Amino acid sequence: GTGNLLARNLRLPLDRPEPMIRAAFTGTQVAMDIGFAVLTRDDGSTSEHGFVVMGGMGLDAAMIANTNPDLKKTVGWVAYVDGAARSLASAKPFRVMYEIPGHKLHATRVQSVLFANCGRLPAGLDLIPEASINDGALDIVVFQPKGPLGWLLVWRRVAWDNSVLRRFRAGRRVLQLRTKDSAVRYSRGVGLHVGAGAAHPVQLDGDEFGDAVRADVRIDAGALTIVVPAGHDTSRL
């Protein structure tokens, strides 16, 4: 896709096609999880779709819908910055109810609910540092910032805490001592049921899938066999 997100999460070479061509014939096979989302529309109709990286309902999907396709062809994933800026200008929180199987039901106001199989984004950002493609689990991220300060906390969590501090022992100690905020909430489970009072945009793997009032998501462990270059480090996948 535009951002090569799966390749980034697999830590594959993005600018050298030769290793990947060789991998197709002599590479190492790796089993990875697949996510499936059943989307329920306003009229009650449903459709099921697979994804390998992540999906979401709310602002993240609106951002993708507002991204100029011609700009994507020209500058790639950077075009999403333009889509994000235009989406944030009119972003409003909305009420959802969500439940991870085996856990209690939550009702809250959010800007976006993400469900992910992978955690890395372009520009070196780690949205979900502990996400794994083969742990048989779905990572859930709930964005619920309150005002401009809340958005600053979101940015700090993703761009600084997850992407920088967590890489160092001293940084991890700082995070342990810091007071928790509720702008971003992380959870993990085998699935997710999320519903809203009105239809909201949904995206899967960076493609828009229209508006839905409900998404029922599950993970299918090890369902996809992929091939990576021989000797490729898979310990961090």
N, C-alpha and C positions, 0 to 999 in steps of 0.2 A: 504493500500500500504506500500511500504518500509518505508516511513517516517511517516505514520499514520497522514497525514496532516489534513484530515477532522476531525478526533477525536481530534487533538490538537486544531483546531479552535473552536470546540464545547466544549472545555475544559473538556473532558471526562477523566475518570481514565484510564490510559494506562497500568497499571500493576495489575489491580484487575478485573478479568472477572466477578466476582459474581454480582456486581452492574449492569453491562450491561445485564447479563442474566435475572435478575429480571426486568430490564427496559423493556425488550421485552414483558413482560406480564402485568406489572403494572405501566409502565412509563408514562411520559407526552408527548403528541403529539405536535410537533412544525413544522410549515410550513416553508420551506426554498426555496430559489431561485435555479434555475438551469441555467447554461449557455449552449448555443448551438453554435457551430462553423461550418460554411460551408467552407471547404477548397477547393481551386481551384488549380489544378496541372498544370505543365508545358504544358501538352497536352490538356488542357481545360476541363478535367474531374473534377467532383466535388463529394464530399462526406460530409455528415453531422454527427457530433459527439457531444455528450453531455459531460459536465464536471461540477463538483461541487466545486472544489477548485480554480484552475487557469490554464491558458494555456499561450503559448507565441510563438513568432517567432524570431529566431535568436540565440544568444549566449546561452540562457538558455536551448533551445532545443538541441543545439550541446553538451552542458555539459551532458545532460541526455543520449544522444546517445553515448558519449565517456565513460560513466561509465561502469566499468567491472561488468557484471551480477554475476559472482562468488563472487566478493568482496562484492556486495550488500547482498548476502545471508549470508556472514560471519559477516560483521560489520554494516549492515543496512544502514541508511541514510548517515552515515559518508563517505560511498563510493563515494558520490557525490563530495566530496572535491577533490578526485583524478580526477574525470571527469572534474571538473572546472579548475584544474591546467593544464590539457592537452588541454582544449579548449581555455584557455586564451593565451596560447603560440602562437596560430595561428589566434586569433580573429582579424577580420577586420571589420570596420564599413561599412554599406551598406545603400543605399538610399531607403527610403520608402515614400509613401504618405498615410496618414491616416486621417480619419474623424469620429468624434462622431456625430451621428444624431442631427441636430439642431445647430451644431457649424461649424466653418469654416474648410476648408481643409488645412492640414499641409503637407509640404514636407521637409524632413530633413534626415540627416545621423544618423543611430542608431547602437547600438550593439544588442539591443533586445527590443521588444515591448511585454509587458505582459498585459493580460486581466484577471481580477480576481473577484471571488465571495467571497473569504476569504483572509485574510492578514497575518496570522501567519505562520512562518517557523520553522523548528526544531532549537534546541539550543537557544530557547527563543527569536528569532529575529522577530521583527514586520516589515515586508516589507510595509504593508499598515495599519497603526494603526486604521484608521477610517472605514475600510471595515466591512460590515455587511452581514450576510447570508440571511437577510430577509428585505432589504431595497429596493428591486426592481431595483437596480442599479448595473452597472458593473464598477469596478475600473480599470483604465488604468494606467500603469507605463511605461514610455519611458526612457530607459537607453541610454544616449549619452555622455559618458565621452570622454574627449580629452586627451589622453596620460596617463602616470602613475599618474599624479596629479588628473586627472579626476576620476580614479579608487579609489583613496584615498577618494575623496569626496563622491563617491557612498558608500563606506564602512562606512564612518562617518555618512552618512544619515541613513543607515539601522541599523547598529550595535550600534551607539551611540545616534543619535538624536531620532530616532523612538523608539528604544528598551529601552533607559534609560532616557534621558532628558524629554521626553513627559510624563513620569509617575509622575513628580514632578512639582509643581506650579512654583518654581524658574527656573526649566529647561525650561518650556514652555515660560517664559518671555525671557530667553536667545535666544530661537529660533525665537521669534518675532523680536528681535533686530538685528539678524544676517543677513548679506547680502545674498540674494538668489543666488544660483548657478544653472546652467542648466544641470548638470551631470545627474540628475534624475528629470523627470517631471511627475506630478500626474494629472490625470483628472478623471472625473466620468460622466457616461451617461447610457442610456438604451441600447447602443450597440456600435459597433466599426467596421469600414471598414478599413482594412490595406492591401496595395499591395506593392510589390517590383518588380524591373525590372528583377530579376532572382529568381529562386526558392531557398528558404532557409528552414532549418529544423523547424518543428513545434512540440510542445509537448502539451499534455493535461493531467492534473492531474498526471504529472510525467512520462507519457508514451510517447514514440516517435511515431509520426504519419507521418513520411516521410517528403519530401520537398514540399512546396507549394509556389505559387507566390501571393496568395491572401487569406485572411481570413475575412469572414463576420460573426461577432459575435453578438449575442443578448442574453438578459436575460429573462427568463420566471419566473415571480414573483410568489413565493409561490407554485411552481409546485410539489415540493417533500415534502411528510410528513415523518418526522423522529420521533424517540422516544428517549427521554433522561430519566435518572433516576428521579423518583418523587422527587420534591423539588430542582432539579438542577437549579442553577442560570442562567437564560437565558437573563438577562438584558444586558449582554456584548456581545451577539452573533450578 
